[in-house]
Amino acid sequence: MNETITKPLDIEAASQFTGLSKAYLYKLVHLGKVPHYKPTGGKVFFKQSELEEFIFQGRRSADYELRAKADRQLAKAGAV
C-alpha cells in the first residue's frame, strides 16, 4: 500500500482549505457534488486530495488557449 495516510479534514478545515463557506460545503455534501465521508452518519470528513481534485475538475480554458486550439484545427483542415 503506497498511499500516504493523511488526517481527514473536518468541515472547518475543509472550508479553510478550499476557501468555500461551511454552509456551501454542507450544500455540496447534501447535493452529492463533493466527495466526503460520514463514518457514523453524523460528522462530515473530507480527504484533502479529493478536495483538490474537486476544485481542479472545473478548469476553463483561457481565450488565448481557445484561439490556439481553433488555429490548430483550422490549419489541420487546410483552411489557413
Secondary structure, 3 states (H helix, E strand, C coil): CCCCCCCCECHHHHHHHHCCCHHHHHHHHHHCCCCCECCCCCCCEECHHHHHHHHHCCCCCCHHHHHHHHHHHHHHHCCC
